[in-house]
Amino acid sequence: MPDTALPALDARIRQRIDSRTKPQGALGRIEVLAEQIARLQRTDLPRMTGCTLILIAADHGIAQTGVSAYPQAVTGQMLANFLAGGAAANVFAGLNDVVLQVVDAGIATPPPANAGLISRRLGPGTASFLDGPAMTPEQVQAGLDQGAALAADAPGEALALGEMGIANTATAAILAHKLTGLPLDTLVGRGTGLDDAGLAHKRAVLGRAGARTDTPLPPTRAMAEYGGFEIVMMAGAMIGAGQARRVVLVDGFIATAAAALALELAPDIRPALVYAHRSAEAGHDALLGHLGAQPLLDLQMRLGEGTGALLAWPLLRAAAGMMTDMAGFSDAGVSGRP
């Protein structure tokens, strides 16, 4: 539909929302969400019948400097847990009828063959970005392309992105810093549960790593310098899904860093992004503010894995259902506002 038709479509969408059997605005953010979905799908009868969570795992060389409370081996162990159905993401996806796809973008030790695993390995984890680039330019482009291909193959009107990778809050923090210029100390948090000494060490390591490049950096340079494989792949998937007019459910801090990259590369996808929740990770609030994003939920979560996005999926279904299934005043024989 050409853009010249949008004002007429907007009027139809607004009229349909306002003519449902409720006072105008009574459903609050659900009405705003419904309007966003309808406008994205170019219809006043939007559909939200299916969602896929693509959960992408990768390792980070910077983990070797001790910026996480957990050893790097946990990435592979958690990937096995996802495949066995034992993680929070598996539980939440099952409860909400969401298709879950598990992707190896490049963990340190290649996992055993598993029919449930999608292999899109870019290498055995990124290099440490403390003294040099985390990724090659070729790996960056491959990651973006692989992410877009994953999105194209995933079923449903909505796509959620989750991640697993020890030290990826460190990577997300320095990426966000290099993209936005927000203070690094504001963006660096405790991740998997660092104590005060661990947090101070993490800030010191990232400060040294950040000092070797300019701030801000163009997005492709930021990705090459600081990684990581799963964040780049998430950004590519967001771009692919957004340009296909599918809703992208953005999870927590790491996913929002990927969204910031995606928006730098493809600002036209902004109407497709729905920010699921406000993470308890320190830098998420600042990054959301920079992007002008208002998340749907605030549950003090900081797990990752796409868990916040999974909990927000029923709100998307409710918003679309309100427009398609809720009676209008004239249909129900209810007197509307004079």
N, C-alpha and C positions, 0 to 999 in steps of 0.2 A: 504494500500500500504506500503510495507516495506521501511525502511529508505534508503536502497541501491538504490531505484528507484528515490529518490528525486533529485539528480543532473540532470537526464534526464527530470524530470518534470519541474524543475526550468528553464532549457534551453527552453522548449516549452512555458512556461509562458512568459519568456523574449522575445522570438521571436515573440509571438503573440502581445504583447504590442508594440514592436518596429515596427511591420509591419502594424500597423493601419495607416490611412491616416493623418499623422501628422509628424512633425520632432521629432526625438527621444528626449524624456524628455520634450516635449512641454506642457504636461498636469501636470507637476510638482508633487505635493503631491498626486494627484489623481492616477498617475501611481504607486506610492509607495503603496498606499492603495489597488489598484487593485492587485498588486503582493501579498500583505499580505493575502487578501481574497482568491485568487486563491490557494495559497500555503496551507492555512488552509483547504480548501475544497478538496485539492488534485486533481485539475483539471485546465485546461487552459480555461475552459468555466464556470466560477463561476456564481452562482445565488444569487441574493439579492432581493427576491420578497416579503418578509414579515418580520415584526419586531413586537415584543411585548415589551411593557414597563410594568414591574412589579413595582408598587408604594407601598412601605411598610411603614406603620405608627407604631410608638411605642413611649412610654414616657420614660423619664430619671429621676431617683430620684435626680440627681444633680441639676435639675431645681429648687428644693426647696431652694437652697442656693442663688438664685437671679443672676445666670450667664447668663440669657437671658433677653432681653427687653420685652418679651411677657410672659403672664401667661401660665401655663401648659395646661389650658383648651383649648387653641388654637389648640393643636394637634387633639383633637376630633372634634372640630369645622371644621377644615380643612379637616379631613377625610370625614365629611358629605358633604363638598363642592365638593370634588372629586367625591363622589357618585352622586351628583346632576349635575355634568358636568360643574361646574362653575370656575374651576381653570385654570391657565396657562397650566398646563400639559394636561388637557382635550382639550383645544383649539389647542395646538400644535400637539397632537396625532391625533385629527380629521383631521387637515389640511394635515397631512403627512401619512394618512392611516395606523396608528399604532394601534394595539390592546392594550387597556389599562386595566390592572388588578389591583384592589385595595385590599391590604392585611392588616389586623390588626394583627400585630405581638405582640401587648400587650400595648394598650393605657390605661391610668389610670382608665377611666370609660368605661366599656364595651358598645359599641354602640348598638343601636336598631338593630334588625334583618333586613337585607337588602339583597335582591337577588343578588345584584351586588358586595357584599363584601365577600372576601375570609378570613375566620377566621383561623389564625395559632397562636393563643395567647400563649405566653410563660409565661404570668403573667400580673398583672396590672402595667406594667412599671418596669424598673430595680430599684434596691435599690440605694441609694446615695453612690457613690464611695468615698466620702470624708473621711469616717472613716472605710470602709470595702469594700468587694467585691460587685460589681454591680450584678453579676449573679452567679449561681451555675454551676459547671462543667456539670451537667446534662442539664441545660438550654442551655449552649454553644453547646453541641453536638446536642441537639434537634433543635436549630436554624440553624446549618449547614445542618442538614439532611432535615429540612423543606425547606430551600432555594434551595437545590439540587432538591427536588421533585417539587417545583414550576417551576424551570427552565425546567425540563423534560416535564412538561405538557403544557408549553407555546409554541404557534405556531410560525413558522418563522425561517429563517436562522440567524437572529440577535436577541439578547436580550439586552434591556436597563433596567437599574435599577434606580429607583427613591426612594426618602425617604421623610418622614415628621415626625418631632419629636422635640418639643421645647427642647432646650439645646443640640441638637445633634452635633453642631459645637464644643462644649466643649468636648464632648465624643470623637469626631473624632480627635481633637487636642491632647488629652492626649494619645489616642491609637497610633497615628502616632509617638509621642515622644517615647513611650515605645517600639515600634517596631524598630525605626530607630536610636534613639539617637539624632535626630535633636533637637536643643534647644526649650524648651517649649514656650518661649516668641515669637520665630519666627513663631510658628504654631498657636498661639492663636490670633483670630481676633474678629471683632465686631459682627459677627453672624447676628442676626436680626436687628442690628442697635444700638448697645450700644454706649453711649457717652464715653468720656475719663474716667470719674469716674467708669462707669460700666465696661469698658475694664480692668481697673486696678484691680477692684474687681474680675473679672473673672480670671485674671492671678494669683491673690493671692490664690483664692480657688483651682485652678488647681495645683498651686505650692505645697500647703499643701497636696493635694490628691496624687500627684506624689511622694512626699517624703516618703510615707509609703511603697513603693516597689522599687526594684532594677530597673535600666535602663541599657541596654534593657531587655525586657522580652520575653520569648517564646510566640508564637502567641496564643496558647490556654490559657495560664496564663493571657496574656494581655486582652483577651476577657472576661475572668471570673472576673478580677479585675475591669475593666472599662466599659464593655458593648459595645454597647447597642443592644437590641433585633433586631432592623431593620438592623444595620450594620453587625451583625453576619449572619443574614439571607441573606443579599446581598452577603456576601463573599461566602456562601454556593452555592448560585445561580450562581455566577461567576465561581466557580470551576466546577459545574455540566455542565454548558453550554460550558465552554472552553474545558473540556475533551470530550464533544460530538462534537467538531470541529465546534462550532457555534461562530460567532463573538459576543463579549461582548462590548457594547458601555458603556464606563465608563463616568459618568457625572462629577460632580464637586468635591469639597473638601471631602465631606463625602463619596461619592462613591469611591474616590481614596484611602481613608483610608481603605475602605472595600477591594479594590483591593490589597492594600499592605498586608492585612491579608491573602487574597486568595493566593497571590504569595508566601508567607512564607509557607503556607500549601501545595500548589501544584504548584511549579515553572514551571511545564510543560505547564501551561495554558498561559504563557506569549504571545505566538504568536496569541492568540485569542483576546487579549485586544486592543481595539481602544479607545484612550483617546479623548473624544469629544471636550472639551473646557477648557480653562484656566479661572478658577473662579476669581472673584475679592476678595474672602475671603483670608485673609492675608497669611495663611499657605499653600495654594494650590501650589503656584509656587515652594516653597521649597520642598514639597513632590513630585511633578512631577520631579524636578531635581534629587532627590534621586533615583527615580525609572527609570531615563533615559527616561522619556516619553515626547513625543512631541504632544501636543493636536492639533486638526484640526482647532479649532476656538478660537478667543479671543474677546469676546463681552462684557466684563466687567459685566457679569451676576453673581449673587450669590443667586439665588432663591432656588436651589435644585429642588426636585420633578421630576428629570430626564429631565428638560426642555432643558438643553444643549445637552443631548444625542439625544433628539427628533429633534433638529435642525441640528444635524450632520448626521442623518439617510439618508437624500437625497444624501449626498456625497458618502455613501456606495453604494447606488443604482446607482449613476453615474459611480462609479469606476467599478462595475460589468458590467454595460451596455456598457461601453467603450470596454470591452473585447468581449462581446457577440454580440453586435449590430452594432458596428462601422465597416465600410468597411475597408478591407485591400487594399494596393496599387494595387495588381494584380486584385482584385475583381472590383475595381472602375475604372480601366484603367488609374490610375494616376501614373506618373513616380516617382519612389522612388529615394532615395539617391544613387548615383552610388558608 
